[in-house]
Amino acid sequence: MSSTAPAATTPSSTPIGKDGKPLKPCCACPETKKARDHCVFTNGEENCLELIKAHQQCLRDLGFKI
């Protein structure tokens, strides 16, 4: 059994942004990222699971493999 961390994307499957440039996970889904980060900083990760899942789903919808 290997214990490798899941990769966000591979170079050949990197999602492309509206500007035609490769989209990075750190810059994708700014609305869900902002809400998730604010919640985690103020309430703790365990109290923000729905926002965390919403951000992960947004990333998946863009084509990131998380």
mmCIF file as Biopython writes it, N, C-alpha, C and O atoms, coordinates in Angstrom:
data_model
#
loop_
_atom_site.group_PDB
_atom_site.id
_atom_site.type_symbol
_atom_site.label_atom_id
_atom_site.label_alt_id
_atom_site.label_comp_id
_atom_site.label_asym_id
_atom_site.label_entity_id
_atom_site.label_seq_id
_atom_site.pdbx_PDB_ins_code
_atom_site.Cartn_x
_atom_site.Cartn_y
_atom_site.Cartn_z
_atom_site.occupancy
_atom_site.B_iso_or_equiv
_atom_site.auth_seq_id
_atom_site.auth_asym_id
_atom_site.pdbx_PDB_model_num
ATOM 1   N N  . MET A ? 1  ? 0.843   -1.164 0.000   1.0 0.0 1  A 1 
ATOM 2   C CA . MET A ? 1  ? 0.000   0.000  0.000   1.0 0.0 1  A 1 
ATOM 3   C C  . MET A ? 1  ? 0.896   1.238  0.000   1.0 0.0 1  A 1 
ATOM 4   O O  . MET A ? 1  ? 1.771   1.363  0.856   1.0 0.0 1  A 1 
ATOM 5   N N  . SER A ? 2  ? 0.688   2.151  -0.947  1.0 0.0 2  A 1 
ATOM 6   C CA . SER A ? 2  ? 1.497   3.359  -0.976  1.0 0.0 2  A 1 
ATOM 7   C C  . SER A ? 2  ? 0.773   4.470  -0.255  1.0 0.0 2  A 1 
ATOM 8   O O  . SER A ? 2  ? -0.457  4.512  -0.237  1.0 0.0 2  A 1 
ATOM 9   N N  . SER A ? 3  ? 1.528   5.363  0.335   1.0 0.0 3  A 1 
ATOM 10  C CA . SER A ? 3  ? 0.916   6.474  1.050   1.0 0.0 3  A 1 
ATOM 11  C C  . SER A ? 3  ? 1.356   7.778  0.399   1.0 0.0 3  A 1 
ATOM 12  O O  . SER A ? 3  ? 2.139   8.541  0.965   1.0 0.0 3  A 1 
ATOM 13  N N  . THR A ? 4  ? 0.845   8.014  -0.777  1.0 0.0 4  A 1 
ATOM 14  C CA . THR A ? 4  ? 1.161   9.256  -1.462  1.0 0.0 4  A 1 
ATOM 15  C C  . THR A ? 4  ? 0.007   10.220 -1.313  1.0 0.0 4  A 1 
ATOM 16  O O  . THR A ? 4  ? -1.154  9.813  -1.267  1.0 0.0 4  A 1 
ATOM 17  N N  . ALA A ? 5  ? 0.326   11.489 -1.236  1.0 0.0 5  A 1 
ATOM 18  C CA . ALA A ? 5  ? -0.712  12.505 -1.134  1.0 0.0 5  A 1 
ATOM 19  C C  . ALA A ? 5  ? -1.371  12.672 -2.490  1.0 0.0 5  A 1 
ATOM 20  O O  . ALA A ? 5  ? -0.699  12.583 -3.517  1.0 0.0 5  A 1 
ATOM 21  N N  . PRO A ? 6  ? -2.675  12.912 -2.511  1.0 0.0 6  A 1 
ATOM 22  C CA . PRO A ? 6  ? -3.345  13.087 -3.796  1.0 0.0 6  A 1 
ATOM 23  C C  . PRO A ? 6  ? -2.858  14.355 -4.485  1.0 0.0 6  A 1 
ATOM 24  O O  . PRO A ? 6  ? -2.718  15.405 -3.857  1.0 0.0 6  A 1 
ATOM 25  N N  . ALA A ? 7  ? -2.608  14.245 -5.762  1.0 0.0 7  A 1 
ATOM 26  C CA . ALA A ? 7  ? -2.167  15.396 -6.535  1.0 0.0 7  A 1 
ATOM 27  C C  . ALA A ? 7  ? -3.381  16.200 -6.975  1.0 0.0 7  A 1 
ATOM 28  O O  . ALA A ? 7  ? -4.431  15.636 -7.282  1.0 0.0 7  A 1 
ATOM 29  N N  . ALA A ? 8  ? -3.235  17.502 -7.005  1.0 0.0 8  A 1 
ATOM 30  C CA . ALA A ? 8  ? -4.341  18.349 -7.445  1.0 0.0 8  A 1 
ATOM 31  C C  . ALA A ? 8  ? -4.600  18.136 -8.923  1.0 0.0 8  A 1 
ATOM 32  O O  . ALA A ? 8  ? -5.747  17.996 -9.347  1.0 0.0 8  A 1 
ATOM 33  N N  . THR A ? 9  ? -3.543  18.111 -9.698  1.0 0.0 9  A 1 
ATOM 34  C CA . THR A ? 9  ? -3.677  17.880 -11.119 1.0 0.0 9  A 1 
ATOM 35  C C  . THR A ? 9  ? -2.367  17.326 -11.652 1.0 0.0 9  A 1 
ATOM 36  O O  . THR A ? 9  ? -1.343  17.342 -10.968 1.0 0.0 9  A 1 
ATOM 37  N N  . THR A ? 10 ? -2.415  16.850 -12.847 1.0 0.0 10 A 1 
ATOM 38  C CA . THR A ? 10 ? -1.196  16.492 -13.536 1.0 0.0 10 A 1 
ATOM 39  C C  . THR A ? 10 ? -0.993  17.529 -14.620 1.0 0.0 10 A 1 
ATOM 40  O O  . THR A ? 10 ? -1.964  18.139 -15.066 1.0 0.0 10 A 1 
ATOM 41  N N  . PRO A ? 11 ? 0.244   17.751 -15.063 1.0 0.0 11 A 1 
ATOM 42  C CA . PRO A ? 11 ? 0.478   18.794 -16.050 1.0 0.0 11 A 1 
ATOM 43  C C  . PRO A ? 11 ? -0.382  18.660 -17.304 1.0 0.0 11 A 1 
ATOM 44  O O  . PRO A ? 11 ? -0.791  19.671 -17.876 1.0 0.0 11 A 1 
ATOM 45  N N  . SER A ? 12 ? -0.660  17.453 -17.733 1.0 0.0 12 A 1 
ATOM 46  C CA . SER A ? 12 ? -1.438  17.276 -18.955 1.0 0.0 12 A 1 
ATOM 47  C C  . SER A ? 12 ? -2.935  17.489 -18.737 1.0 0.0 12 A 1 
ATOM 48  O O  . SER A ? 12 ? -3.677  17.629 -19.710 1.0 0.0 12 A 1 
ATOM 49  N N  . SER A ? 13 ? -3.397  17.515 -17.482 1.0 0.0 13 A 1 
ATOM 50  C CA . SER A ? 13 ? -4.823  17.681 -17.234 1.0 0.0 13 A 1 
ATOM 51  C C  . SER A ? 13 ? -5.138  18.940 -16.436 1.0 0.0 13 A 1 
ATOM 52  O O  . SER A ? 13 ? -6.191  19.025 -15.805 1.0 0.0 13 A 1 
ATOM 53  N N  . THR A ? 14 ? -4.237  19.915 -16.458 1.0 0.0 14 A 1 
ATOM 54  C CA . THR A ? 14 ? -4.457  21.149 -15.735 1.0 0.0 14 A 1 
ATOM 55  C C  . THR A ? 14 ? -5.626  21.902 -16.340 1.0 0.0 14 A 1 
ATOM 56  O O  . THR A ? 14 ? -5.632  22.159 -17.544 1.0 0.0 14 A 1 
ATOM 57  N N  . PRO A ? 15 ? -6.626  22.267 -15.525 1.0 0.0 15 A 1 
ATOM 58  C CA . PRO A ? 15 ? -7.760  23.028 -16.048 1.0 0.0 15 A 1 
ATOM 59  C C  . PRO A ? 15 ? -7.304  24.375 -16.604 1.0 0.0 15 A 1 
ATOM 60  O O  . PRO A ? 15 ? -6.340  24.965 -16.117 1.0 0.0 15 A 1 
ATOM 61  N N  . ILE A ? 16 ? -7.998  24.844 -17.612 1.0 0.0 16 A 1 
ATOM 62  C CA . ILE A ? 16 ? -7.676  26.114 -18.248 1.0 0.0 16 A 1 
ATOM 63  C C  . ILE A ? 16 ? -8.692  27.160 -17.788 1.0 0.0 16 A 1 
ATOM 64  O O  . ILE A ? 16 ? -9.897  26.907 -17.781 1.0 0.0 16 A 1 
ATOM 65  N N  . GLY A ? 17 ? -8.198  28.328 -17.408 1.0 0.0 17 A 1 
ATOM 66  C CA . GLY A ? 17 ? -9.060  29.415 -16.962 1.0 0.0 17 A 1 
ATOM 67  C C  . GLY A ? 17 ? -9.705  30.127 -18.136 1.0 0.0 17 A 1 
ATOM 68  O O  . GLY A ? 17 ? -9.429  29.816 -19.295 1.0 0.0 17 A 1 
ATOM 69  N N  . LYS A ? 18 ? -10.564 31.084 -17.826 1.0 0.0 18 A 1 
ATOM 70  C CA . LYS A ? 18 ? -11.271 31.846 -18.852 1.0 0.0 18 A 1 
ATOM 71  C C  . LYS A ? 18 ? -10.320 32.635 -19.743 1.0 0.0 18 A 1 
ATOM 72  O O  . LYS A ? 18 ? -10.646 32.943 -20.889 1.0 0.0 18 A 1 
ATOM 73  N N  . ASP A ? 19 ? -9.141  32.962 -19.211 1.0 0.0 19 A 1 
ATOM 74  C CA . ASP A ? 19 ? -8.163  33.716 -19.992 1.0 0.0 19 A 1 
ATOM 75  C C  . ASP A ? 19 ? -7.297  32.820 -20.872 1.0 0.0 19 A 1 
ATOM 76  O O  . ASP A ? 19 ? -6.411  33.310 -21.572 1.0 0.0 19 A 1 
ATOM 77  N N  . GLY A ? 20 ? -7.548  31.506 -20.841 1.0 0.0 20 A 1 
ATOM 78  C CA . GLY A ? 20 ? -6.801  30.568 -21.669 1.0 0.0 20 A 1 
ATOM 79  C C  . GLY A ? 20 ? -5.515  30.072 -21.031 1.0 0.0 20 A 1 
ATOM 80  O O  . GLY A ? 20 ? -4.809  29.251 -21.616 1.0 0.0 20 A 1 
ATOM 81  N N  . LYS A ? 21 ? -5.208  30.558 -19.850 1.0 0.0 21 A 1 
ATOM 82  C CA . LYS A ? 21 ? -3.994  30.136 -19.139 1.0 0.0 21 A 1 
ATOM 83  C C  . LYS A ? 21 ? -4.341  29.013 -18.165 1.0 0.0 21 A 1 
ATOM 84  O O  . LYS A ? 21 ? -5.481  28.913 -17.709 1.0 0.0 21 A 1 
ATOM 85  N N  . PRO A ? 22 ? -3.348  28.160 -17.843 1.0 0.0 22 A 1 
ATOM 86  C CA . PRO A ? 22 ? -3.602  27.094 -16.863 1.0 0.0 22 A 1 
ATOM 87  C C  . PRO A ? 22 ? -4.066  27.673 -15.532 1.0 0.0 22 A 1 
ATOM 88  O O  . PRO A ? 22 ? -3.506  28.652 -15.037 1.0 0.0 22 A 1 
ATOM 89  N N  . LEU A ? 23 ? -5.077  27.068 -14.971 1.0 0.0 23 A 1 
ATOM 90  C CA . LEU A ? 23 ? -5.647  27.512 -13.713 1.0 0.0 23 A 1 
ATOM 91  C C  . LEU A ? 23 ? -4.957  26.779 -12.572 1.0 0.0 23 A 1 
ATOM 92  O O  . LEU A ? 23 ? -4.761  25.565 -12.629 1.0 0.0 23 A 1 
ATOM 93  N N  . LYS A ? 24 ? -4.595  27.518 -11.547 1.0 0.0 24 A 1 
ATOM 94  C CA . LYS A ? 24 ? -3.941  26.930 -10.376 1.0 0.0 24 A 1 
ATOM 95  C C  . LYS A ? 24 ? -4.982  26.744 -9.274  1.0 0.0 24 A 1 
ATOM 96  O O  . LYS A ? 24 ? -5.890  27.565 -9.142  1.0 0.0 24 A 1 
ATOM 97  N N  . PRO A ? 25 ? -4.863  25.677 -8.483  1.0 0.0 25 A 1 
ATOM 98  C CA . PRO A ? 25 ? -5.838  25.439 -7.411  1.0 0.0 25 A 1 
ATOM 99  C C  . PRO A ? 25 ? -5.924  26.600 -6.417  1.0 0.0 25 A 1 
ATOM 100 O O  . PRO A ? 25 ? -6.987  26.863 -5.855  1.0 0.0 25 A 1 
ATOM 101 N N  . CYS A ? 26 ? -4.814  27.285 -6.204  1.0 0.0 26 A 1 
ATOM 102 C CA . CYS A ? 26 ? -4.818  28.384 -5.237  1.0 0.0 26 A 1 
ATOM 103 C C  . CYS A ? 26 ? -5.650  29.570 -5.709  1.0 0.0 26 A 1 
ATOM 104 O O  . CYS A ? 26 ? -6.092  30.380 -4.894  1.0 0.0 26 A 1 
ATOM 105 N N  . CYS A ? 27 ? -5.864  29.677 -7.010  1.0 0.0 27 A 1 
ATOM 106 C CA . CYS A ? 27 ? -6.580  30.821 -7.573  1.0 0.0 27 A 1 
ATOM 107 C C  . CYS A ? 27 ? -7.987  30.462 -8.043  1.0 0.0 27 A 1 
ATOM 108 O O  . CYS A ? 27 ? -8.753  31.342 -8.435  1.0 0.0 27 A 1 
ATOM 109 N N  . ALA A ? 28 ? -8.324  29.200 -8.007  1.0 0.0 28 A 1 
ATOM 110 C CA . ALA A ? 28 ? -9.630  28.739 -8.470  1.0 0.0 28 A 1 
ATOM 111 C C  . ALA A ? 28 ? -10.663 28.912 -7.362  1.0 0.0 28 A 1 
ATOM 112 O O  . ALA A ? 28 ? -10.322 28.877 -6.179  1.0 0.0 28 A 1 
ATOM 113 N N  . CYS A ? 29 ? -11.889 29.093 -7.732  1.0 0.0 29 A 1 
ATOM 114 C CA . CYS A ? 29 ? -13.022 29.163 -6.796  1.0 0.0 29 A 1 
ATOM 115 C C  . CYS A ? 29 ? -12.814 30.181 -5.671  1.0 0.0 29 A 1 
ATOM 116 O O  . CYS A ? 29 ? -12.881 29.824 -4.495  1.0 0.0 29 A 1 
ATOM 117 N N  . PRO A ? 30 ? -12.561 31.447 -6.025  1.0 0.0 30 A 1 
ATOM 118 C CA . PRO A ? 30 ? -12.259 32.429 -4.980  1.0 0.0 30 A 1 
ATOM 119 C C  . PRO A ? 30 ? -13.395 32.656 -3.987  1.0 0.0 30 A 1 
ATOM 120 O O  . PRO A ? 30 ? -13.142 32.947 -2.818  1.0 0.0 30 A 1 
ATOM 121 N N  . GLU A ? 31 ? -14.647 32.526 -4.438  1.0 0.0 31 A 1 
ATOM 122 C CA . GLU A ? 31 ? -15.778 32.768 -3.524  1.0 0.0 31 A 1 
ATOM 123 C C  . GLU A ? 31 ? -15.864 31.691 -2.443  1.0 0.0 31 A 1 
ATOM 124 O O  . GLU A ? 31 ? -16.008 32.001 -1.260  1.0 0.0 31 A 1 
ATOM 125 N N  . THR A ? 32 ? -15.776 30.420 -2.858  1.0 0.0 32 A 1 
ATOM 126 C CA . THR A ? 32 ? -15.870 29.347 -1.856  1.0 0.0 32 A 1 
ATOM 127 C C  . THR A ? 32 ? -14.610 29.302 -1.001  1.0 0.0 32 A 1 
ATOM 128 O O  . THR A ? 32 ? -14.668 28.940 0.174   1.0 0.0 32 A 1 
ATOM 129 N N  . LYS A ? 33 ? -13.479 29.665 -1.582  1.0 0.0 33 A 1 
ATOM 130 C CA . LYS A ? 33 ? -12.222 29.681 -0.822  1.0 0.0 33 A 1 
ATOM 131 C C  . LYS A ? 33 ? -12.290 30.740 0.274   1.0 0.0 33 A 1 
ATOM 132 O O  . LYS A ? 33 ? -11.902 30.485 1.414   1.0 0.0 33 A 1 
ATOM 133 N N  . LYS A ? 34 ? -12.782 31.928 -0.072  1.0 0.0 34 A 1 
ATOM 134 C CA . LYS A ? 34 ? -12.866 33.013 0.902   1.0 0.0 34 A 1 
ATOM 135 C C  . LYS A ? 34 ? -13.799 32.646 2.053   1.0 0.0 34 A 1 
ATOM 136 O O  . LYS A ? 34 ? -13.467 32.856 3.220   1.0 0.0 34 A 1 
ATOM 137 N N  . ALA A ? 35 ? -14.957 32.101 1.723   1.0 0.0 35 A 1 
ATOM 138 C CA . ALA A ? 35 ? -15.917 31.710 2.764   1.0 0.0 35 A 1 
ATOM 139 C C  . ALA A ? 35 ? -15.337 30.605 3.650   1.0 0.0 35 A 1 
ATOM 140 O O  . ALA A ? 35 ? -15.466 30.647 4.874   1.0 0.0 35 A 1 
ATOM 141 N N  . ARG A ? 36 ? -14.699 29.619 3.020   1.0 0.0 36 A 1 
ATOM 142 C CA . ARG A ? 36 ? -14.090 28.517 3.778   1.0 0.0 36 A 1 
ATOM 143 C C  . ARG A ? 36 ? -13.000 29.033 4.706   1.0 0.0 36 A 1 
ATOM 144 O O  . ARG A ? 36 ? -12.978 28.695 5.890   1.0 0.0 36 A 1 
ATOM 145 N N  . ASP A ? 37 ? -12.095 29.853 4.174   1.0 0.0 37 A 1 
ATOM 146 C CA . ASP A ? 37 ? -10.991 30.361 4.979   1.0 0.0 37 A 1 
ATOM 147 C C  . ASP A ? 37 ? -11.481 31.199 6.157   1.0 0.0 37 A 1 
ATOM 148 O O  . ASP A ? 37 ? -10.988 31.056 7.276   1.0 0.0 37 A 1 
ATOM 149 N N  . HIS A ? 38 ? -12.447 32.070 5.901   1.0 0.0 38 A 1 
ATOM 150 C CA . HIS A ? 38 ? -12.978 32.908 6.982   1.0 0.0 38 A 1 
ATOM 151 C C  . HIS A ? 38 ? -13.587 32.045 8.085   1.0 0.0 38 A 1 
ATOM 152 O O  . HIS A ? 38 ? -13.359 32.284 9.271   1.0 0.0 38 A 1 
ATOM 153 N N  . CYS A ? 39 ? -14.354 31.054 7.686   1.0 0.0 39 A 1 
ATOM 154 C CA . CYS A ? 39 ? -14.988 30.169 8.665   1.0 0.0 39 A 1 
ATOM 155 C C  . CYS A ? 39 ? -13.947 29.409 9.488   1.0 0.0 39 A 1 
ATOM 156 O O  . CYS A ? 39 ? -14.048 29.330 10.712  1.0 0.0 39 A 1 
ATOM 157 N N  . VAL A ? 40 ? -12.950 28.852 8.805   1.0 0.0 40 A 1 
ATOM 158 C CA . VAL A ? 40 ? -11.928 28.069 9.505   1.0 0.0 40 A 1 
ATOM 159 C C  . VAL A ? 40 ? -11.155 28.951 10.490  1.0 0.0 40 A 1 
ATOM 160 O O  . VAL A ? 40 ? -10.882 28.536 11.616  1.0 0.0 40 A 1 
ATOM 161 N N  . PHE A ? 41 ? -10.805 30.166 10.063  1.0 0.0 41 A 1 
ATOM 162 C CA . PHE A ? 41 ? -10.042 31.060 10.935  1.0 0.0 41 A 1 
ATOM 163 C C  . PHE A ? 41 ? -10.845 31.512 12.148  1.0 0.0 41 A 1 
ATOM 164 O O  . PHE A ? 41 ? -10.288 31.679 13.233  1.0 0.0 41 A 1 
ATOM 165 N N  . THR A ? 42 ? -12.140 31.709 11.974  1.0 0.0 42 A 1 
ATOM 166 C CA . THR A ? 42 ? -12.942 32.203 13.087  1.0 0.0 42 A 1 
ATOM 167 C C  . THR A ? 42 ? -13.594 31.107 13.918  1.0 0.0 42 A 1 
ATOM 168 O O  . THR A ? 42 ? -13.827 31.300 15.111  1.0 0.0 42 A 1 
ATOM 169 N N  . ASN A ? 43 ? -13.895 29.952 13.306  1.0 0.0 43 A 1 
ATOM 170 C CA . ASN A ? 43 ? -14.655 28.915 14.012  1.0 0.0 43 A 1 
ATOM 171 C C  . ASN A ? 43 ? -13.931 27.588 14.184  1.0 0.0 43 A 1 
ATOM 172 O O  . ASN A ? 43 ? -14.379 26.739 14.955  1.0 0.0 43 A 1 
ATOM 173 N N  . GLY A ? 44 ? -12.829 27.398 13.487  1.0 0.0 44 A 1 
ATOM 174 C CA . GLY A ? 44 ? -12.125 26.119 13.541  1.0 0.0 44 A 1 
ATOM 175 C C  . GLY A ? 44 ? -12.613 25.183 12.449  1.0 0.0 44 A 1 
ATOM 176 O O  . GLY A ? 44 ? -13.788 25.192 12.083  1.0 0.0 44 A 1 
ATOM 177 N N  . GLU A ? 45 ? -11.707 24.387 11.939  1.0 0.0 45 A 1 
ATOM 178 C CA . GLU A ? 45 ? -11.988 23.494 10.815  1.0 0.0 45 A 1 
ATOM 179 C C  . GLU A ? 45 ? -13.176 22.575 11.058  1.0 0.0 45 A 1 
ATOM 180 O O  . GLU A ? 45 ? -13.985 22.361 10.155  1.0 0.0 45 A 1 
ATOM 181 N N  . GLU A ? 46 ? -13.292 22.034 12.251  1.0 0.0 46 A 1 
ATOM 182 C CA . GLU A ? 46 ? -14.357 21.076 12.545  1.0 0.0 46 A 1 
ATOM 183 C C  . GLU A ? 46 ? -15.752 21.688 12.452  1.0 0.0 46 A 1 
ATOM 184 O O  . GLU A ? 46 ? -16.738 20.959 12.341  1.0 0.0 46 A 1 
ATOM 185 N N  . ASN A ? 47 ? -15.845 23.005 12.495  1.0 0.0 47 A 1 
ATOM 186 C CA . ASN A ? 47 ? -17.141 23.688 12.411  1.0 0.0 47 A 1 
ATOM 187 C C  . ASN A ? 47 ? -17.459 24.218 11.016  1.0 0.0 47 A 1 
ATOM 188 O O  . ASN A ? 47 ? -18.446 24.930 10.827  1.0 0.0 47 A 1 
ATOM 189 N N  . CYS A ? 48 ? -16.627 23.874 10.046  1.0 0.0 48 A 1 
ATOM 190 C CA . CYS A ? 48 ? -16.785 24.434 8.697   1.0 0.0 48 A 1 
ATOM 191 C C  . CYS A ? 48 ? -16.799 23.359 7.618   1.0 0.0 48 A 1 
ATOM 192 O O  . CYS A ? 48 ? -16.457 23.631 6.467   1.0 0.0 48 A 1 
ATOM 193 N N  . LEU A ? 49 ? -17.187 22.161 7.974   1.0 0.0 49 A 1 
ATOM 194 C CA . LEU A ? 49 ? -17.103 21.043 7.042   1.0 0.0 49 A 1 
ATOM 195 C C  . LEU A ? 49 ? -17.927 21.259 5.778   1.0 0.0 49 A 1 
ATOM 196 O O  . LEU A ? 49 ? -17.500 20.853 4.697   1.0 0.0 49 A 1 
ATOM 197 N N  . GLU A ? 50 ? -19.083 21.880 5.883   1.0 0.0 50 A 1 
ATOM 198 C CA . GLU A ? 50 ? -19.909 22.104 4.687   1.0 0.0 50 A 1 
ATOM 199 C C  . GLU A ? 50 ? -19.240 23.075 3.727   1.0 0.0 50 A 1 
ATOM 200 O O  . GLU A ? 50 ? -19.291 22.873 2.514   1.0 0.0 50 A 1 
ATOM 201 N N  . LEU A ? 51 ? -18.608 24.133 4.251   1.0 0.0 51 A 1 
ATOM 202 C CA . LEU A ? 51 ? -17.900 25.088 3.392   1.0 0.0 51 A 1 
ATOM 203 C C  . LEU A ? 51 ? -16.658 24.454 2.775   1.0 0.0 51 A 1 
ATOM 204 O O  . LEU A ? 51 ? -16.314 24.746 1.629   1.0 0.0 51 A 1 
ATOM 205 N N  . ILE A ? 52 ? -15.993 23.600 3.521   1.0 0.0 52 A 1 
ATOM 206 C CA . ILE A ? 52 ? -14.820 22.893 3.006   1.0 0.0 52 A 1 
ATOM 207 C C  . ILE A ? 52 ? -15.246 21.984 1.858   1.0 0.0 52 A 1 
ATOM 208 O O  . ILE A ? 52 ? -14.602 21.957 0.809   1.0 0.0 52 A 1 
ATOM 209 N N  . LYS A ? 53 ? -16.332 21.242 2.058   1.0 0.0 53 A 1 
ATOM 210 C CA . LYS A ? 53 ? -16.832 20.348 1.010   1.0 0.0 53 A 1 
ATOM 211 C C  . LYS A ? 53 ? -17.289 21.132 -0.214  1.0 0.0 53 A 1 
ATOM 212 O O  . LYS A ? 53 ? -17.085 20.687 -1.344  1.0 0.0 53 A 1 
ATOM 213 N N  . ALA A ? 54 ? -17.903 22.289 -0.003  1.0 0.0 54 A 1 
ATOM 214 C CA . ALA A ? 54 ? -18.356 23.116 -1.126  1.0 0.0 54 A 1 
ATOM 215 C C  . ALA A ? 54 ? -17.162 23.597 -1.951  1.0 0.0 54 A 1 
ATOM 216 O O  . ALA A ? 54 ? -17.229 23.621 -3.180  1.0 0.0 54 A 1 
ATOM 217 N N  . HIS A ? 55 ? -16.083 23.977 -1.290  1.0 0.0 55 A 1 
ATOM 218 C CA . HIS A ? 55 ? -14.883 24.426 -2.015  1.0 0.0 55 A 1 
ATOM 219 C C  . HIS A ? 55 ? -14.257 23.252 -2.772  1.0 0.0 55 A 1 
ATOM 220 O O  . HIS A ? 55 ? -13.845 23.405 -3.922  1.0 0.0 55 A 1 
ATOM 221 N N  . GLN A ? 56 ? -14.187 22.108 -2.147  1.0 0.0 56 A 1 
ATOM 222 C CA . GLN A ? 56 ? -13.650 20.926 -2.831  1.0 0.0 56 A 1 
ATOM 223 C C  . GLN A ? 56 ? -14.487 20.580 -4.054  1.0 0.0 56 A 1 
ATOM 224 O O  . GLN A ? 56 ? -13.937 20.229 -5.098  1.0 0.0 56 A 1 
ATOM 225 N N  . GLN A ? 57 ? -15.798 20.674 -3.942  1.0 0.0 57 A 1 
ATOM 226 C CA . GLN A ? 57 ? -16.665 20.370 -5.080  1.0 0.0 57 A 1 
ATOM 227 C C  . GLN A ? 57 ? -16.466 21.380 -6.201  1.0 0.0 57 A 1 
ATOM 228 O O  . GLN A ? 57 ? -16.471 21.013 -7.377  1.0 0.0 57 A 1 
ATOM 229 N N  . CYS A ? 58 ? -16.294 22.630 -5.850  1.0 0.0 58 A 1 
ATOM 230 C CA . CYS A ? 58 ? -16.029 23.659 -6.858  1.0 0.0 58 A 1 
ATOM 231 C C  . CYS A ? 58 ? -14.753 23.325 -7.622  1.0 0.0 58 A 1 
ATOM 232 O O  . CYS A ? 58 ? -14.720 23.418 -8.849  1.0 0.0 58 A 1 
ATOM 233 N N  . LEU A ? 59 ? -13.708 22.937 -6.903  1.0 0.0 59 A 1 
ATOM 234 C CA . LEU A ? 59 ? -12.453 22.564 -7.553  1.0 0.0 59 A 1 
ATOM 235 C C  . LEU A ? 59 ? -12.642 21.354 -8.460  1.0 0.0 59 A 1 
ATOM 236 O O  . LEU A ? 59 ? -12.117 21.323 -9.573  1.0 0.0 59 A 1 
ATOM 237 N N  . ARG A ? 60 ? -13.385 20.367 -7.993  1.0 0.0 60 A 1 
ATOM 238 C CA . ARG A ? 60 ? -13.662 19.185 -8.817  1.0 0.0 60 A 1 
ATOM 239 C C  . ARG A ? 60 ? -14.432 19.561 -10.069 1.0 0.0 60 A 1 
ATOM 240 O O  . ARG A ? 60 ? -14.158 19.046 -11.154 1.0 0.0 60 A 1 
ATOM 241 N N  . ASP A ? 61 ? -15.394 20.458 -9.917  1.0 0.0 61 A 1 
ATOM 242 C CA . ASP A ? 61 ? -16.195 20.890 -11.064 1.0 0.0 61 A 1 
ATOM 243 C C  . ASP A ? 61 ? -15.353 21.562 -12.133 1.0 0.0 61 A 1 
ATOM 244 O O  . ASP A ? 61 ? -15.698 21.525 -13.314 1.0 0.0 61 A 1 
ATOM 245 N N  . LEU A ? 62 ? -14.245 22.179 -11.722 1.0 0.0 62 A 1 
ATOM 246 C CA . LEU A ? 62 ? -13.330 22.817 -12.670 1.0 0.0 62 A 1 
ATOM 247 C C  . LEU A ? 62 ? -12.362 21.821 -13.294 1.0 0.0 62 A 1 
ATOM 248 O O  . LEU A ? 62 ? -11.666 22.145 -14.256 1.0 0.0 62 A 1 
ATOM 249 N N  . GLY A ? 63 ? -12.319 20.604 -12.743 1.0 0.0 63 A 1 
ATOM 250 C CA . GLY A ? 63 ? -11.464 19.583 -13.318 1.0 0.0 63 A 1 
ATOM 251 C C  . GLY A ? 63 ? -10.272 19.189 -12.473 1.0 0.0 63 A 1 
ATOM 252 O O  . GLY A ? 63 ? -9.474  18.346 -12.885 1.0 0.0 63 A 1 
ATOM 253 N N  . PHE A ? 64 ? -10.135 19.786 -11.288 1.0 0.0 64 A 1 
ATOM 254 C CA . PHE A ? 64 ? -9.038  19.402 -10.410 1.0 0.0 64 A 1 
ATOM 255 C C  . PHE A ? 64 ? -9.356  18.053 -9.779  1.0 0.0 64 A 1 
ATOM 256 O O  . PHE A ? 64 ? -10.504 17.777 -9.429  1.0 0.0 64 A 1 
ATOM 257 N N  . LYS A ? 65 ? -8.349  17.228 -9.638  1.0 0.0 65 A 1 
ATOM 258 C CA . LYS A ? 65 ? -8.516  15.912 -9.031  1.0 0.0 65 A 1 
ATOM 259 C C  . LYS A ? 65 ? -8.023  16.001 -7.589  1.0 0.0 65 A 1 
ATOM 260 O O  . LYS A ? 65 ? -6.826  15.922 -7.315  1.0 0.0 65 A 1 
ATOM 261 N N  . ILE A ? 66 ? -8.978  16.168 -6.679  1.0 0.0 66 A 1 
ATOM 262 C CA . ILE A ? 66 ? -8.615  16.289 -5.260  1.0 0.0 66 A 1 
ATOM 263 C C  . ILE A ? 66 ? -9.275  15.198 -4.468  1.0 0.0 66 A 1 
ATOM 264 O O  . ILE A ? 66 ? -9.097  15.124 -3.252  1.0 0.0 66 A 1 
#
